């Protein structure tokens, strides 16, 4: 405690003793007047409930989107196909690739596709497999 300080300096700071004193006074006032504070608490509760209603009224409900049922795509297994079907699909795939390359105007891709065509024969593929083995 500093006896040389003025009253304004002393009163300008808050100490833990001051806080305990204020809390004690507040507790005594609440105990004495709690019956008469009921209208104030009711008013406070109604204001808070109205604010909650306003906030909940401003929320936007998202629309529910229904997704149609999609049937699964059936992919044939290549194990069930015979060699002629595989060869035919290979040639069709080559032709589609070459036609798309022509439509896009890519002459280099057309040349590469033309170079690939002689190797699409089933006889050529089986001969290479025999050489490797």
Secondary structure as GFF3:
##gff-version 3
##sequence-region A 1 133
A	DSSP	alpha_helix	7	11	.	.	.	ID=ss1
A	DSSP	alpha_helix	16	33	.	.	.	ID=ss2
A	DSSP	alpha_helix	38	57	.	.	.	ID=ss3
A	DSSP	three_ten_helix	78	80	.	.	.	ID=ss4
A	DSSP	alpha_helix	83	104	.	.	.	ID=ss5
A	DSSP	alpha_helix	107	117	.	.	.	ID=ss6
A	DSSP	three_ten_helix	118	120	.	.	.	ID=ss7
A	DSSP	alpha_helix	122	132	.	.	.	ID=ss8
###
